[in-house]
Amino acid sequence: MENFLLFGFPFYKSIYLLKNRLRIQFFIGTAFSYIVITVQALSQYKVKLILSKAGRTNVK
């Protein structure tokens, strides 16, 4: 039992820290991808607005 406490506890703690680190990296990655997707959508929306304005001026 003492051997398990000596060797198992740090191992368990490292697995726990690794899980937390992976979870944080996953959260950062998903947040970054969401930001990229929103930026792309906004830029496409701006391009559509500019194109529609240009189309209106061309129609006139």
N, CA, C and O atoms as a Maestro MAE file, in Angstrom:
{
 s_m_m2io_version
 :::
 2.0.0
}

f_m_ct {
 s_m_title
 :::
 protein
 m_atom[240] {
  # First column is atom index #
  i_m_mmod_type
  r_m_x_coord
  r_m_y_coord
  r_m_z_coord
  i_m_residue_number
  s_m_chain_name
  s_m_pdb_residue_name
  s_m_pdb_atom_name
  i_m_atomic_number
  :::
  1 25 0.833 -1.203 0.000 1 A "MET " " N  " 7
  2 3 0.000 0.000 0.000 1 A "MET " " CA " 6
  3 2 0.866 1.251 0.000 1 A "MET " " C  " 6
  4 15 0.544 2.238 -0.662 1 A "MET " " O  " 8
  5 25 1.977 1.206 0.751 2 A "GLU " " N  " 7
  6 3 2.846 2.382 0.792 2 A "GLU " " CA " 6
  7 2 3.503 2.609 -0.570 2 A "GLU " " C  " 6
  8 15 3.705 3.745 -0.999 2 A "GLU " " O  " 8
  9 25 3.834 1.495 -1.244 3 A "ASN " " N  " 7
  10 3 4.434 1.648 -2.569 3 A "ASN " " CA " 6
  11 2 3.450 2.308 -3.521 3 A "ASN " " C  " 6
  12 15 3.835 3.152 -4.330 3 A "ASN " " O  " 8
  13 25 2.179 1.927 -3.429 4 A "PHE " " N  " 7
  14 3 1.174 2.535 -4.298 4 A "PHE " " CA " 6
  15 2 1.062 4.030 -4.008 4 A "PHE " " C  " 6
  16 15 0.945 4.843 -4.925 4 A "PHE " " O  " 8
  17 25 1.100 4.387 -2.713 5 A "LEU " " N  " 7
  18 3 1.002 5.804 -2.365 5 A "LEU " " CA " 6
  19 2 2.230 6.562 -2.867 5 A "LEU " " C  " 6
  20 15 2.127 7.709 -3.303 5 A "LEU " " O  " 8
  21 25 3.400 5.904 -2.798 6 A "LEU " " N  " 7
  22 3 4.623 6.599 -3.211 6 A "LEU " " CA " 6
  23 2 4.664 6.774 -4.721 6 A "LEU " " C  " 6
  24 15 4.998 7.850 -5.218 6 A "LEU " " O  " 8
  25 25 4.324 5.712 -5.454 7 A "PHE " " N  " 7
  26 3 4.485 5.766 -6.912 7 A "PHE " " CA " 6
  27 2 3.170 6.069 -7.632 7 A "PHE " " C  " 6
  28 15 3.172 6.678 -8.702 7 A "PHE " " O  " 8
  29 25 2.061 5.648 -7.051 8 A "GLY " " N  " 7
  30 3 0.791 5.827 -7.742 8 A "GLY " " CA " 6
  31 2 0.270 7.246 -7.668 8 A "GLY " " C  " 6
  32 15 -0.340 7.741 -8.616 8 A "GLY " " O  " 8
  33 25 0.509 7.905 -6.538 9 A "PHE " " N  " 7
  34 3 -0.078 9.236 -6.372 9 A "PHE " " CA " 6
  35 2 0.508 10.257 -7.355 9 A "PHE " " C  " 6
  36 15 -0.255 10.977 -7.998 9 A "PHE " " O  " 8
  37 25 1.836 10.344 -7.492 10 A "PRO " " N  " 7
  38 3 2.374 11.292 -8.483 10 A "PRO " " CA " 6
  39 2 1.918 10.962 -9.902 10 A "PRO " " C  " 6
  40 15 1.661 11.855 -10.709 10 A "PRO " " O  " 8
  41 25 1.821 9.658 -10.192 11 A "PHE " " N  " 7
  42 3 1.359 9.230 -11.508 11 A "PHE " " CA " 6
  43 2 -0.071 9.710 -11.729 11 A "PHE " " C  " 6
  44 15 -0.394 10.261 -12.782 11 A "PHE " " O  " 8
  45 25 -0.923 9.497 -10.728 12 A "TYR " " N  " 7
  46 3 -2.317 9.933 -10.819 12 A "TYR " " CA " 6
  47 2 -2.390 11.445 -10.948 12 A "TYR " " C  " 6
  48 15 -3.188 11.978 -11.719 12 A "TYR " " O  " 8
  49 25 -1.543 12.132 -10.179 13 A "LYS " " N  " 7
  50 3 -1.551 13.600 -10.221 13 A "LYS " " CA " 6
  51 2 -1.105 14.093 -11.592 13 A "LYS " " C  " 6
  52 15 -1.663 15.060 -12.111 13 A "LYS " " O  " 8
  53 25 -0.112 13.444 -12.183 14 A "SER " " N  " 7
  54 3 0.364 13.866 -13.503 14 A "SER " " CA " 6
  55 2 -0.721 13.618 -14.545 14 A "SER " " C  " 6
  56 15 -0.901 14.429 -15.453 14 A "SER " " O  " 8
  57 25 -1.450 12.501 -14.425 15 A "ILE " " N  " 7
  58 3 -2.548 12.233 -15.365 15 A "ILE " " CA " 6
  59 2 -3.617 13.311 -15.211 15 A "ILE " " C  " 6
  60 15 -4.170 13.794 -16.200 15 A "ILE " " O  " 8
  61 25 -3.905 13.686 -13.959 16 A "TYR " " N  " 7
  62 3 -4.920 14.722 -13.708 16 A "TYR " " CA " 6
  63 2 -4.482 16.048 -14.321 16 A "TYR " " C  " 6
  64 15 -5.280 16.731 -14.963 16 A "TYR " " O  " 8
  65 25 -3.215 16.415 -14.125 17 A "LEU " " N  " 7
  66 3 -2.712 17.664 -14.687 17 A "LEU " " CA " 6
  67 2 -2.725 17.611 -16.212 17 A "LEU " " C  " 6
  68 15 -3.050 18.598 -16.874 17 A "LEU " " O  " 8
  69 25 -2.369 16.453 -16.762 18 A "LEU " " N  " 7
  70 3 -2.371 16.307 -18.220 18 A "LEU " " CA " 6
  71 2 -3.788 16.463 -18.765 18 A "LEU " " C  " 6
  72 15 -4.001 17.105 -19.793 18 A "LEU " " O  " 8
  73 25 -4.758 15.866 -18.059 19 A "LYS " " N  " 7
  74 3 -6.155 16.008 -18.487 19 A "LYS " " CA " 6
  75 2 -6.566 17.474 -18.464 19 A "LYS " " C  " 6
  76 15 -7.192 17.965 -19.403 19 A "LYS " " O  " 8
  77 25 -6.207 18.179 -17.374 20 A "ASN " " N  " 7
  78 3 -6.559 19.598 -17.291 20 A "ASN " " CA " 6
  79 2 -5.899 20.381 -18.409 20 A "ASN " " C  " 6
  80 15 -6.524 21.250 -19.017 20 A "ASN " " O  " 8
  81 25 -4.630 20.076 -18.685 21 A "ARG " " N  " 7
  82 3 -3.917 20.800 -19.730 21 A "ARG " " CA " 6
  83 2 -4.575 20.546 -21.080 21 A "ARG " " C  " 6
  84 15 -4.754 21.476 -21.867 21 A "ARG " " O  " 8
  85 25 -4.939 19.288 -21.356 22 A "LEU " " N  " 7
  86 3 -5.597 18.970 -22.623 22 A "LEU " " CA " 6
  87 2 -6.952 19.668 -22.716 22 A "LEU " " C  " 6
  88 15 -7.342 20.153 -23.778 22 A "LEU " " O  " 8
  89 25 -7.668 19.712 -21.582 23 A "ARG " " N  " 7
  90 3 -8.973 20.358 -21.586 23 A "ARG " " CA " 6
  91 2 -8.808 21.845 -21.869 23 A "ARG " " C  " 6
  92 15 -9.588 22.425 -22.624 23 A "ARG " " O  " 8
  93 25 -7.786 22.472 -21.260 24 A "ILE " " N  " 7
  94 3 -7.550 23.901 -21.491 24 A "ILE " " CA " 6
  95 2 -7.167 24.133 -22.950 24 A "ILE " " C  " 6
  96 15 -7.662 25.068 -23.579 24 A "ILE " " O  " 8
  97 25 -6.284 23.282 -23.495 25 A "GLN " " N  " 7
  98 3 -5.883 23.426 -24.888 25 A "GLN " " CA " 6
  99 2 -7.090 23.242 -25.809 25 A "GLN " " C  " 6
  100 15 -7.247 23.968 -26.790 25 A "GLN " " O  " 8
  101 25 -7.942 22.263 -25.485 26 A "PHE " " N  " 7
  102 3 -9.135 22.022 -26.292 26 A "PHE " " CA " 6
  103 2 -10.050 23.241 -26.254 26 A "PHE " " C  " 6
  104 15 -10.580 23.669 -27.280 26 A "PHE " " O  " 8
  105 25 -10.230 23.801 -25.040 27 A "PHE " " N  " 7
  106 3 -11.087 24.980 -24.888 27 A "PHE " " CA " 6
  107 2 -10.520 26.156 -25.680 27 A "PHE " " C  " 6
  108 15 -11.261 26.860 -26.366 27 A "PHE " " O  " 8
  109 25 -9.204 26.367 -25.584 28 A "ILE " " N  " 7
  110 3 -8.576 27.466 -26.326 28 A "ILE " " CA " 6
  111 2 -8.720 27.233 -27.822 28 A "ILE " " C  " 6
  112 15 -9.001 28.164 -28.577 28 A "ILE " " O  " 8
  113 25 -8.525 25.978 -28.253 29 A "GLY " " N  " 7
  114 3 -8.643 25.674 -29.676 29 A "GLY " " CA " 6
  115 2 -10.053 25.908 -30.199 29 A "GLY " " C  " 6
  116 15 -10.231 26.467 -31.281 29 A "GLY " " O  " 8
  117 25 -11.058 25.483 -29.435 30 A "THR " " N  " 7
  118 3 -12.431 25.678 -29.887 30 A "THR " " CA " 6
  119 2 -12.778 27.156 -29.894 30 A "THR " " C  " 6
  120 15 -13.432 27.633 -30.821 30 A "THR " " O  " 8
  121 25 -12.350 27.889 -28.871 31 A "ALA " " N  " 7
  122 3 -12.620 29.326 -28.841 31 A "ALA " " CA " 6
  123 2 -11.955 30.012 -30.022 31 A "ALA " " C  " 6
  124 15 -12.550 30.889 -30.650 31 A "ALA " " O  " 8
  125 25 -10.717 29.615 -30.329 32 A "PHE " " N  " 7
  126 3 -10.003 30.221 -31.459 32 A "PHE " " CA " 6
  127 2 -10.710 29.915 -32.771 32 A "PHE " " C  " 6
  128 15 -10.841 30.788 -33.628 32 A "PHE " " O  " 8
  129 25 -11.170 28.661 -32.932 33 A "SER " " N  " 7
  130 3 -11.860 28.302 -34.174 33 A "SER " " CA " 6
  131 2 -13.182 29.058 -34.284 33 A "SER " " C  " 6
  132 15 -13.566 29.479 -35.375 33 A "SER " " O  " 8
  133 25 -13.890 29.235 -33.140 34 A "TYR " " N  " 7
  134 3 -15.123 30.012 -33.181 34 A "TYR " " CA " 6
  135 2 -14.840 31.449 -33.606 34 A "TYR " " C  " 6
  136 15 -15.577 32.022 -34.408 34 A "TYR " " O  " 8
  137 25 -13.756 32.035 -33.057 35 A "ILE " " N  " 7
  138 3 -13.392 33.416 -33.412 35 A "ILE " " CA " 6
  139 2 -13.084 33.496 -34.900 35 A "ILE " " C  " 6
  140 15 -13.529 34.416 -35.586 35 A "ILE " " O  " 8
  141 25 -12.316 32.523 -35.395 36 A "VAL " " N  " 7
  142 3 -11.965 32.530 -36.825 36 A "VAL " " CA " 6
  143 2 -13.218 32.424 -37.682 36 A "VAL " " C  " 6
  144 15 -13.358 33.133 -38.679 36 A "VAL " " O  " 8
  145 25 -14.138 31.529 -37.288 37 A "ILE " " N  " 7
  146 3 -15.370 31.344 -38.069 37 A "ILE " " CA " 6
  147 2 -16.192 32.628 -38.064 37 A "ILE " " C  " 6
  148 15 -16.708 33.032 -39.107 37 A "ILE " " O  " 8
  149 25 -16.322 33.280 -36.900 38 A "THR " " N  " 7
  150 3 -17.108 34.515 -36.834 38 A "THR " " CA " 6
  151 2 -16.451 35.618 -37.653 38 A "THR " " C  " 6
  152 15 -17.137 36.385 -38.329 38 A "THR " " O  " 8
  153 25 -15.115 35.702 -37.596 39 A "VAL " " N  " 7
  154 3 -14.413 36.729 -38.379 39 A "VAL " " CA " 6
  155 2 -14.623 36.490 -39.864 39 A "VAL " " C  " 6
  156 15 -14.866 37.429 -40.623 39 A "VAL " " O  " 8
  157 25 -14.530 35.221 -40.282 40 A "GLN " " N  " 7
  158 3 -14.752 34.905 -41.693 40 A "GLN " " CA " 6
  159 2 -16.181 35.259 -42.108 40 A "GLN " " C  " 6
  160 15 -16.403 35.826 -43.177 40 A "GLN " " O  " 8
  161 25 -17.148 34.919 -41.249 41 A "ALA " " N  " 7
  162 3 -18.544 35.215 -41.580 41 A "ALA " " CA " 6
  163 2 -18.753 36.726 -41.668 41 A "ALA " " C  " 6
  164 15 -19.439 37.208 -42.569 41 A "ALA " " O  " 8
  165 25 -18.161 37.473 -40.733 42 A "LEU " " N  " 7
  166 3 -18.308 38.927 -40.765 42 A "LEU " " CA " 6
  167 2 -17.667 39.515 -42.013 42 A "LEU " " C  " 6
  168 15 -18.236 40.409 -42.639 42 A "LEU " " O  " 8
  169 25 -16.492 39.023 -42.379 43 A "SER " " N  " 7
  170 3 -15.818 39.555 -43.572 43 A "SER " " CA " 6
  171 2 -16.642 39.230 -44.820 43 A "SER " " C  " 6
  172 15 -16.767 40.072 -45.710 43 A "SER " " O  " 8
  173 25 -17.203 38.023 -44.896 44 A "GLN " " N  " 7
  174 3 -18.052 37.678 -46.044 44 A "GLN " " CA " 6
  175 2 -19.286 38.584 -46.074 44 A "GLN " " C  " 6
  176 15 -19.724 39.015 -47.140 44 A "GLN " " O  " 8
  177 25 -19.840 38.866 -44.891 45 A "TYR " " N  " 7
  178 3 -21.012 39.740 -44.818 45 A "TYR " " CA " 6
  179 2 -20.649 41.142 -45.301 45 A "TYR " " C  " 6
  180 15 -21.411 41.759 -46.044 45 A "TYR " " O  " 8
  181 25 -19.471 41.652 -44.875 46 A "LYS " " N  " 7
  182 3 -19.021 42.970 -45.328 46 A "LYS " " CA " 6
  183 2 -18.829 42.981 -46.836 46 A "LYS " " C  " 6
  184 15 -19.225 43.929 -47.513 46 A "LYS " " O  " 8
  185 25 -18.214 41.916 -47.363 47 A "VAL " " N  " 7
  186 3 -18.009 41.845 -48.815 47 A "VAL " " CA " 6
  187 2 -19.350 41.855 -49.535 47 A "VAL " " C  " 6
  188 15 -19.496 42.515 -50.564 47 A "VAL " " O  " 8
  189 25 -20.336 41.125 -48.999 48 A "LYS " " N  " 7
  190 3 -21.672 41.115 -49.621 48 A "LYS " " CA " 6
  191 2 -22.284 42.502 -49.572 48 A "LYS " " C  " 6
  192 15 -22.899 42.947 -50.542 48 A "LYS " " O  " 8
  193 25 -22.118 43.196 -48.437 49 A "LEU " " N  " 7
  194 3 -22.658 44.553 -48.333 49 A "LEU " " CA " 6
  195 2 -22.006 45.465 -49.368 49 A "LEU " " C  " 6
  196 15 -22.688 46.220 -50.062 49 A "LEU " " O  " 8
  197 25 -20.676 45.386 -49.464 50 A "ILE " " N  " 7
  198 3 -19.963 46.241 -50.427 50 A "ILE " " CA " 6
  199 2 -20.408 45.912 -51.842 50 A "ILE " " C  " 6
  200 15 -20.649 46.812 -52.647 50 A "ILE " " O  " 8
  201 25 -20.518 44.616 -52.149 51 A "LEU " " N  " 7
  202 3 -20.941 44.216 -53.501 51 A "LEU " " CA " 6
  203 2 -22.365 44.684 -53.781 51 A "LEU " " C  " 6
  204 15 -22.661 45.127 -54.890 51 A "LEU " " O  " 8
  205 25 -23.246 44.592 -52.796 52 A "SER " " N  " 7
  206 3 -24.624 45.003 -53.017 52 A "SER " " CA " 6
  207 2 -24.680 46.522 -53.211 52 A "SER " " C  " 6
  208 15 -25.435 47.013 -54.050 52 A "SER " " O  " 8
  209 25 -23.882 47.264 -52.436 53 A "LYS " " N  " 7
  210 3 -23.843 48.720 -52.621 53 A "LYS " " CA " 6
  211 2 -23.304 49.053 -54.011 53 A "LYS " " C  " 6
  212 15 -23.841 49.921 -54.698 53 A "LYS " " O  " 8
  213 25 -22.248 48.364 -54.419 54 A "ALA " " N  " 7
  214 3 -21.685 48.602 -55.752 54 A "ALA " " CA " 6
  215 2 -22.720 48.252 -56.815 54 A "ALA " " C  " 6
  216 15 -22.836 48.955 -57.818 54 A "ALA " " O  " 8
  217 25 -23.479 47.166 -56.606 55 A "GLY " " N  " 7
  218 3 -24.509 46.783 -57.564 55 A "GLY " " CA " 6
  219 2 -25.582 47.857 -57.654 55 A "GLY " " C  " 6
  220 15 -26.061 48.170 -58.744 55 A "GLY " " O  " 8
  221 25 -25.964 48.428 -56.499 56 A "ARG " " N  " 7
  222 3 -26.980 49.488 -56.502 56 A "ARG " " CA " 6
  223 2 -26.479 50.704 -57.276 56 A "ARG " " C  " 6
  224 15 -27.212 51.294 -58.070 56 A "ARG " " O  " 8
  225 25 -25.203 51.074 -57.032 57 A "THR " " N  " 7
  226 3 -24.688 52.255 -57.728 57 A "THR " " CA " 6
  227 2 -24.591 51.974 -59.224 57 A "THR " " C  " 6
  228 15 -24.807 52.870 -60.039 57 A "THR " " O  " 8
  229 25 -24.267 50.735 -59.586 58 A "ASN " " N  " 7
  230 3 -24.191 50.407 -61.011 58 A "ASN " " CA " 6
  231 2 -25.581 50.442 -61.644 58 A "ASN " " C  " 6
  232 15 -25.728 50.856 -62.794 58 A "ASN " " O  " 8
  233 25 -26.611 50.007 -60.894 59 A "VAL " " N  " 7
  234 3 -27.963 50.002 -61.434 59 A "VAL " " CA " 6
  235 2 -28.413 51.435 -61.695 59 A "VAL " " C  " 6
  236 15 -29.046 51.720 -62.712 59 A "VAL " " O  " 8
  237 25 -28.082 52.337 -60.766 60 A "LYS " " N  " 7
  238 3 -28.459 53.743 -60.952 60 A "LYS " " CA " 6
  239 2 -27.652 54.302 -62.116 60 A "LYS " " C  " 6
  240 15 -27.799 55.474 -62.462 60 A "LYS " " O  " 8
  :::
 }
 m_bond[239] {
  # First column is bond index #
  i_m_from
  i_m_to
  i_m_order
  :::
  1 1 2 1
  2 2 3 1
  3 3 4 2
  4 3 5 1
  5 5 6 1
  6 6 7 1
  7 7 8 2
  8 7 9 1
  9 9 10 1
  10 10 11 1
  11 11 12 2
  12 11 13 1
  13 13 14 1
  14 14 15 1
  15 15 16 2
  16 15 17 1
  17 17 18 1
  18 18 19 1
  19 19 20 2
  20 19 21 1
  21 21 22 1
  22 22 23 1
  23 23 24 2
  24 23 25 1
  25 25 26 1
  26 26 27 1
  27 27 28 2
  28 27 29 1
  29 29 30 1
  30 30 31 1
  31 31 32 2
  32 31 33 1
  33 33 34 1
  34 34 35 1
  35 35 36 2
  36 35 37 1
  37 37 38 1
  38 38 39 1
  39 39 40 2
  40 39 41 1
  41 41 42 1
  42 42 43 1
  43 43 44 2
  44 43 45 1
  45 45 46 1
  46 46 47 1
  47 47 48 2
  48 47 49 1
  49 49 50 1
  50 50 51 1
  51 51 52 2
  52 51 53 1
  53 53 54 1
  54 54 55 1
  55 55 56 2
  56 55 57 1
  57 57 58 1
  58 58 59 1
  59 59 60 2
  60 59 61 1
  61 61 62 1
  62 62 63 1
  63 63 64 2
  64 63 65 1
  65 65 66 1
  66 66 67 1
  67 67 68 2
  68 67 69 1
  69 69 70 1
  70 70 71 1
  71 71 72 2
  72 71 73 1
  73 73 74 1
  74 74 75 1
  75 75 76 2
  76 75 77 1
  77 77 78 1
  78 78 79 1
  79 79 80 2
  80 79 81 1
  81 81 82 1
  82 82 83 1
  83 83 84 2
  84 83 85 1
  85 85 86 1
  86 86 87 1
  87 87 88 2
  88 87 89 1
  89 89 90 1
  90 90 91 1
  91 91 92 2
  92 91 93 1
  93 93 94 1
  94 94 95 1
  95 95 96 2
  96 95 97 1
  97 97 98 1
  98 98 99 1
  99 99 100 2
  100 99 101 1
  101 101 102 1
  102 102 103 1
  103 103 104 2
  104 103 105 1
  105 105 106 1
  106 106 107 1
  107 107 108 2
  108 107 109 1
  109 109 110 1
  110 110 111 1
  111 111 112 2
  112 111 113 1
  113 113 114 1
  114 114 115 1
  115 115 116 2
  116 115 117 1
  117 117 118 1
  118 118 119 1
  119 119 120 2
  120 119 121 1
  121 121 122 1
  122 122 123 1
  123 123 124 2
  124 123 125 1
  125 125 126 1
  126 126 127 1
  127 127 128 2
  128 127 129 1
  129 129 130 1
  130 130 131 1
  131 131 132 2
  132 131 133 1
  133 133 134 1
  134 134 135 1
  135 135 136 2
  136 135 137 1
  137 137 138 1
  138 138 139 1
  139 139 140 2
  140 139 141 1
  141 141 142 1
  142 142 143 1
  143 143 144 2
  144 143 145 1
  145 145 146 1
  146 146 147 1
  147 147 148 2
  148 147 149 1
  149 149 150 1
  150 150 151 1
  151 151 152 2
  152 151 153 1
  153 153 154 1
  154 154 155 1
  155 155 156 2
  156 155 157 1
  157 157 158 1
  158 158 159 1
  159 159 160 2
  160 159 161 1
  161 161 162 1
  162 162 163 1
  163 163 164 2
  164 163 165 1
  165 165 166 1
  166 166 167 1
  167 167 168 2
  168 167 169 1
  169 169 170 1
  170 170 171 1
  171 171 172 2
  172 171 173 1
  173 173 174 1
  174 174 175 1
  175 175 176 2
  176 175 177 1
  177 177 178 1
  178 178 179 1
  179 179 180 2
  180 179 181 1
  181 181 182 1
  182 182 183 1
  183 183 184 2
  184 183 185 1
  185 185 186 1
  186 186 187 1
  187 187 188 2
  188 187 189 1
  189 189 190 1
  190 190 191 1
  191 191 192 2
  192 191 193 1
  193 193 194 1
  194 194 195 1
  195 195 196 2
  196 195 197 1
  197 197 198 1
  198 198 199 1
  199 199 200 2
  200 199 201 1
  201 201 202 1
  202 202 203 1
  203 203 204 2
  204 203 205 1
  205 205 206 1
  206 206 207 1
  207 207 208 2
  208 207 209 1
  209 209 210 1
  210 210 211 1
  211 211 212 2
  212 211 213 1
  213 213 214 1
  214 214 215 1
  215 215 216 2
  216 215 217 1
  217 217 218 1
  218 218 219 1
  219 219 220 2
  220 219 221 1
  221 221 222 1
  222 222 223 1
  223 223 224 2
  224 223 225 1
  225 225 226 1
  226 226 227 1
  227 227 228 2
  228 227 229 1
  229 229 230 1
  230 230 231 1
  231 231 232 2
  232 231 233 1
  233 233 234 1
  234 234 235 1
  235 235 236 2
  236 235 237 1
  237 237 238 1
  238 238 239 1
  239 239 240 2
  :::
 }
}
